[in-house]
Amino acid sequence: MACFGIFKKKKKENLGPPMVDIKQNPLLDGDMVMSLRYDLGLCKVIETENGLVYQSIKTGRQANWTRMIDASTTFQKVEKVKSDQSLSK
């Protein structure tokens, strides 16, 4: 009896973890976020040749997005801040 490919498993594309903050807000280049790791404080999301990084506004220190992945949720350990909130800090 031929199965005609009915029971074949479909391959899933591995796109990696989603680029969203801890509250599932999408993150894009230029967004301002509050880092919840590495004492970076207020950061700006920057696109580099090696991918996205978080750059601290106070110290200039950078952390690659892969270091900010929360293992239990696969979301980023940052919280997106509105532009008016970032000006007051």
Rosetta blueprint (number, residue, H / E / L):
1 M L
2 A L
3 C L
4 F L
5 G L
6 I L
7 F L
8 K L
9 K L
10 K L
11 K L
12 K L
13 E L
14 N L
15 L L
16 G L
17 P L
18 P L
19 M L
20 V E
21 D L
22 I L
23 K L
24 Q L
25 N L
26 P E
27 L L
28 L L
29 D L
30 G L
31 D L
32 M E
33 V E
34 M E
35 S E
36 L L
37 R L
38 Y L
39 D L
40 L L
41 G L
42 L E
43 C E
44 K E
45 V E
46 I E
47 E E
48 T E
49 E L
50 N L
51 G E
52 L E
53 V E
54 Y E
55 Q E
56 S E
57 I L
58 K L
59 T L
60 G L
61 R L
62 Q E
63 A E
64 N E
65 W H
66 T H
67 R H
68 M H
69 I E
70 D L
71 A L
72 S L
73 T L
74 T L
75 F L
76 Q E
77 K L
78 V E
79 E E
80 K E
81 V L
82 K L
83 S H
84 D H
85 Q H
86 S H
87 L H
88 S L
89 K L
